[in-house]
Amino acid sequence: MIAIMTVTGRDHTGIIAAVSTACAELEINIRNVSQTIMDDWFTMILHVELPDTLSVTDVNGRMSEVEQREKLVITIQSQAIFDAMHEI
């Protein structure tokens, strides 16, 4: 499944490492990434490919650990849902 993951929070060292490490552990392929820092706020959008054996619920469970440890907000949703929500 192709999905969109967003990551936001106060900027600090190790955010990209924490998120990408968790993705690698779940065998999630990061297909594209965009990140920026506005003042003290870090934002990142990842276009990811989940293995067939992994659900969005599984990813949310693992990313909630990263959220708590790194003090971030991480969301993930199927690209199909994302596309449907943003179609005009």
Secondary structure by P-SEA (a helix, b strand, c coil): ccbbbbbbccccccaaaaaaaaaaaacccccbbbbbbcccbbbbbbbccccccccaaaaaaaaaaaaaaabbbbbbbbaaaaaaaacc
